């Protein structure tokens, strides 16, 4: 597992709403895990609002901010897509438990115990959380035999 976080007085930054400062969290977590974005089989994003998954996918480096919308429309994040996102339904659909259910779902995927939601041969997932416009963290979970 690799985990990094960022904090700061982001309320005073020009890009507070777009949260571009999140890019540093993505870069640091992949560097600390010695992994590439292509190693990730699923993404779990704290999603108290619908725009946060778009922002996090872009700022974690999976897509550019300009391309993330069309990429989502192509269903890459759906079950069976190239990068499933929130296979548990996310906090807007499942429950808002501050990410605990995302972590649980990621572990279920890595164990091969996610029933109909199972991602074939899942070996690594990333969980990214934020606290509004103040701080963020990301954790990469890797299956033990990987």
TADARA-V106908 format. One record per pair of residues at least 4 apart in sequence whose C-alpha atoms are under 6 Angstrom apart, sorted by the first residue. I is the first residue (numbers start at 1). J is the second residue. If there is no record, write none. Layout:
BEGIN
I;J, I;J
END
This chain:
BEGIN
1;140, 1;141, 2;33, 2;139, 2;140, 3;29, 3;138, 3;139, 4;29, 4;137, 4;138, 5;25, 5;136, 5;137, 6;135, 6;136, 7;135, 10;134, 11;16, 15;19, 22;59, 23;59, 23;60, 26;60, 28;32, 30;34, 30;35, 40;124, 40;125, 41;122, 41;124, 41;125, 42;83, 42;84, 42;85, 42;125, 43;85, 43;125, 43;126, 44;85, 44;86, 44;102, 44;127, 45;53, 45;127, 45;128, 46;99, 46;129, 47;52, 47;91, 52;56, 53;57, 55;59, 56;60, 57;62, 58;62, 58;63, 58;64, 58;65, 63;68, 64;68, 72;76, 76;81, 76;82, 76;83, 77;81, 77;83, 77;84, 77;85, 78;84, 79;84, 86;90, 89;93, 89;94, 90;94, 91;95, 91;96, 101;105, 108;113, 108;114, 109;114, 109;118, 110;122, 110;123, 110;143, 114;118, 123;142, 123;143, 124;141, 124;142, 125;140, 125;141, 126;139, 126;140, 127;138, 127;139, 128;137, 128;138, 129;136, 129;137, 130;135, 130;136, 131;135
END
